Amino acid sequence: MKESDERPMIEAKNLRKRFAGKEALKGVSFEVKRGEILGLLGHNGAGKSTSLGILLGMVAPDSGEAAIDGLSVQASRSAALAKVGAIFESPGFYDYLSGWDNLKILTNYSGGVDEALLADVVERVEMTSRIRSRVGTYSHGMRQRLALAQALLPGPEVLLLDEPTDGLDPEGIKWFRDFILDLRAERGMTVLFNSHLLAEVEQMCDRVVILQQGEKVFEGRTGDLEDDHLKLKIDAGPPELVDKVLAEQGWLRQGERIVLPKEADAADFTSSVIQRGGWVREVSPVKRSLEDLYLEMSKGGGR
């Protein structure tokens, strides 16, 4: 295996940044492997956009370093970003020009691209029928597709996306999700994006990094979210009896769920309720979701 295949495609190394004396990043480190999709999560002000800004060389860190495919963004920005396409903050377009003319202008800044390639990317984001219309007539979803087309020119290996689905309707969000997953499958694209849509991140990403008040509080795979408790969805009663059984066992109720130690047996709950004259219609395991993890981190103050 080549060394380049083993090297992370994106690296954030101990990033620190202050704005007006307030710490925005407190030694944040993470990496994205080649061909991986990673979601960067956190509340407003957690440090997500600052991290992306540093990776794009648009924000200078106070200390630490960002690298793309082994090249330092701070020391060699042009070379490091040669393989990168990005949507950062609100994409800026000339509303009085067509989408086509906007793409021509933006790509000319980096030497221009062949019109056949430009037309191919426009078709890929399903904008062919409207690309000659003025951008001022575009919906929010169309502007986001135009921004994605711009990010895909002239053929990057890495995509850095800042809240790319913000403001999109459910149909637009699904389109974006399918598009990114297809892109990774076809080209082995490496993708890092910020989002507050936890369900979408869980469906799209291989791993997630959660930031809270400028610190990394979690990094892991989305498919490996088990904790040391068993959560069950229950439909049982009467409520007074259920609460009594839970209290005796030291188990917790969370609405329609109960939380048991991992070594506990759900049959113990069922038999206890039935033996005392109660009823049980449903007892089913509930997989810990990314939303569960995120809320636990938020309420628990981190780790």
URTA-V769953 format. One record per pair of residues at least 24 apart in sequence whose ideal C-beta (glycine too) atoms are under 10 Angstrom apart, sorted by sequence separation. I is the first residue (numbers start at 1). J is the second residue. If there is no record, write none. Layout:
BEGIN
i-><I:I>
j-><J:J>
END
This chain:
BEGIN
i-><7:8:9:10:23:56:57:103:122:124:125:141:143:144:159:173:176:177:180:232:233:234:245:248:8:9:24:25:55:56:124:125:159:180:232:233:245:258:7:8:9:10:24:25:28:55:123:125:140:141:173:174:177:178:231:232:245:246:256:6:7:9:24:57:100:121:122:125:140:141:145:152:164:173:177:231:232:242:245:246:259:5:6:8:10:12:56:58:82:99:100:103:121:124:140:141:144:148:165:166:176:230:231:232:244:245:258:5:9:24:25:55:81:102:121:139:140:164:166:168:174:229:230:231:244:257:4:5:17:24:56:58:100:101:121:122:139:141:142:145:157:159:160:161:162:163:164:165:166:170:173:229:230:242:245:256:19:55:58:99:100:101:118:121:122:141:144:145:148:152:156:157:158:159:160:161:162:163:164:165:166:229:230:241:242:245:15:56:78:98:99:100:102:120:121:140:141:144:148:155:157:158:159:160:161:162:163:165:168:227:229:230:232:234:241:244:254:17:28:55:98:99:100:101:102:120:121:139:156:157:158:159:160:161:162:163:228:229:230:236:245:17:25:52:98:99:101:121:141:145:156:158:159:160:161:163:228:230:232:236:242:244:15:24:29:34:52:53:98:99:100:117:118:141:148:152:165:227:228:229:230:234:238:241:15:17:25:27:28:31:32:52:53:98:99:117:118:165:226:230:234:237:241:242:17:24:25:27:52:97:98:117:152:232:236:241:242:16:24:25:96:97:98:99:117:232:236:240:241:242:254:12:15:23:25:49:95:96:97:98:99:114:165:234:238:239:12:15:19:49:94:95:96:106:113:114:238:93:94:95:106:112:113:237:238:12:17:93:94:95:107:112:113:236:237:12:17:18:19:93:95:99:103:106:107:110:111:236:237:11:15:17:18:91:99:102:106:110:235:236:237:10:16:17:93:102:106:235:236:15:16:17:99:100:103:107:234:235:236:14:15:16:17:99:102:103:106:107:234:235:236:13:15:16:95:102:234:235:12:14:15:100:126:233:234:235:13:14:15:93:99:103:125:232:233:234:13:14:15:99:125:232:233:12:13:91:232:233:234:12:13:90:91:93:126:231:232:233:11:12:13:93:125:231:232:11:12:91:92:124:230:231:10:11:91:230:231:10:11:87:90:91:93:231:9:10:11:124:230:231:8:9:10:11:13:88:91:124:229:7:8:9:11:87:91:8:9:11:12:86:87:226:227:231:7:8:11:225:226:7:10:85:87:88:225:85:86:87:224:225:4:85:86:225:227:4:85:227:3:84:85:222:225:85:222:225:85:227:85:86:85:91:222:82:83:84:85:86:87:88:90:218:83:84:85:86:87:88:89:90:91:220:9:10:82:83:84:85:86:87:88:89:9:81:82:83:84:85:86:87:88:218:82:84:85:86:87:90:217:218:81:87:217:80:218:81:217:218:210:217:217:208:212:210:217:210:217:218:205:208:212:217:218:208:211:212:216:217:202:203:210:215:216:69:202:210:212:213:215:68:69:201:202:212:213:68:199:200:201:212:198:199:202:212:68:198:199:202:210:198:201:198:198:198:198:196:55:56:85:55:56:84:85:86:87:88:53:83:86:52:84:51:52:53:52:51:52:49:48:49:48:40:40:69:35:37:40:68:34:34:32:32:55:52:51:52:52:37:51:37:48:49:37:48:37:48:9:10:36:46:48:9:35:10:35:46:35:36:37:38:39:40:42:44:35:36:37:38:39:40:41:42:43:34:35:36:37:38:39:40:41:42:34:35:36:37:38:39:40:41:34:35:36:37:39:41:33:41:32:39:51:32:39:32:41:51:31:39:40:48:50:30:39:48:38:39:48:51:37:41:46:47:50:39:40:46:47:51:38:39:45:46:47:37:38:39:41:42:43:45:46:47:37:38:39:40:41:42:43:45:46:47:36:37:38:39:40:41:42:43:45:46:47:36:37:38:39:40:41:42:43:46:35:36:37:38:39:40:41:42:46:42:33:42:32:33:42:32:42:31:40:41:30:32:41:30:31:9:30:9:10:12:29:9:10:28:30:38:8:9:10:9:28:39:38:26:37:25:28:30:24:26:27:28:29:25:26:27:28:31:24:25:26:27:30:23:24:25:26:29:23:25:22:23:18:12:17:16:15:15:12:41:39:43:41:42:41:42:43:41:42>
j-><31:32:33:34:47:80:81:127:146:148:149:165:167:168:183:197:200:201:204:256:257:258:269:272:33:34:49:50:80:81:149:150:184:205:257:258:270:283:33:34:35:36:50:51:54:81:149:151:166:167:199:200:203:204:257:258:271:272:282:33:34:36:51:84:127:148:149:152:167:168:172:179:191:200:204:258:259:269:272:273:286:33:34:36:38:40:84:86:110:127:128:131:149:152:168:169:172:176:193:194:204:258:259:260:272:273:286:34:38:53:54:84:110:131:150:168:169:193:195:197:203:258:259:260:273:286:34:35:47:54:86:88:130:131:151:152:169:171:172:175:187:189:190:191:192:193:194:195:196:200:203:259:260:272:275:286:50:86:89:130:131:132:149:152:153:172:175:176:179:183:187:188:189:190:191:192:193:194:195:196:197:260:261:272:273:276:47:88:110:130:131:132:134:152:153:172:173:176:180:187:189:190:191:192:193:194:195:197:200:259:261:262:264:266:273:276:286:50:61:88:131:132:133:134:135:153:154:172:189:190:191:192:193:194:195:196:261:262:263:269:278:51:59:86:132:133:135:155:175:179:190:192:193:194:195:197:262:264:266:270:276:278:50:59:64:69:87:88:133:134:135:152:153:176:183:187:200:262:263:264:265:269:273:276:51:53:61:63:64:67:68:88:89:134:135:153:154:201:262:266:270:273:277:278:54:61:62:64:89:134:135:154:189:269:273:278:279:54:62:63:134:135:136:137:155:270:274:278:279:280:292:51:54:62:64:88:134:135:136:137:138:153:204:273:277:278:52:55:59:89:134:135:136:146:153:154:278:134:135:136:147:153:154:278:279:54:59:135:136:137:149:154:155:278:279:55:60:61:62:136:138:142:146:149:150:153:154:279:280:55:59:61:62:135:143:146:150:154:279:280:281:55:61:62:138:147:151:280:281:61:62:63:145:146:149:153:280:281:282:61:62:63:64:146:149:150:153:154:281:282:283:61:63:64:143:150:282:283:61:63:64:149:175:282:283:284:63:64:65:143:149:153:175:282:283:284:64:65:66:150:176:283:284:64:65:143:284:285:286:65:66:143:144:146:179:284:285:286:65:66:67:147:179:285:286:66:67:146:147:179:285:286:66:67:147:286:287:67:68:144:147:148:150:288:67:68:69:182:288:289:67:68:69:70:72:147:150:183:288:67:68:69:71:147:151:69:70:72:73:147:148:287:288:292:69:70:73:287:288:70:73:148:150:151:288:149:150:151:288:289:69:150:151:290:292:70:151:293:70:151:152:289:292:153:290:293:154:296:155:156:156:162:293:154:155:156:157:158:159:160:162:290:156:157:158:159:160:161:162:163:164:293:83:84:156:157:158:159:160:161:162:163:84:156:157:158:159:160:161:162:163:293:158:160:161:162:163:166:293:294:158:164:294:158:296:160:296:297:290:297:298:290:294:293:300:294:301:302:290:293:297:302:303:294:297:298:302:303:289:290:297:302:303:157:290:298:300:301:303:157:158:290:291:301:302:158:289:290:291:302:289:290:293:303:160:290:291:294:302:291:294:292:293:294:295:294:158:160:189:160:162:190:191:192:193:194:160:190:193:160:192:160:161:162:162:162:163:162:162:163:163:160:161:190:157:159:162:190:157:158:158:160:192:192:192:193:194:180:194:181:193:194:183:194:184:195:157:158:184:194:196:158:184:160:185:196:187:188:189:190:191:192:194:196:188:189:190:191:192:193:194:195:196:188:189:190:191:192:193:194:195:196:189:190:191:192:193:194:195:196:190:191:192:193:195:197:190:198:190:197:209:191:198:192:201:211:192:200:201:209:211:192:201:210:201:202:211:214:201:205:210:211:214:204:205:211:212:216:204:205:211:212:213:204:205:206:208:209:210:212:213:214:205:206:207:208:209:210:211:213:214:215:205:206:207:208:209:210:211:212:214:215:216:206:207:208:209:210:211:212:213:216:206:207:208:209:210:211:212:213:217:214:206:215:206:207:216:207:217:207:216:217:207:209:218:208:209:188:209:189:190:192:209:190:191:209:211:219:190:191:192:192:211:222:222:211:222:211:214:216:211:213:214:215:216:213:214:215:216:219:213:214:215:216:219:213:214:215:216:219:214:216:214:215:214:209:214:214:214:216:216:290:290:294:293:294:294:297:298:297:298>
END
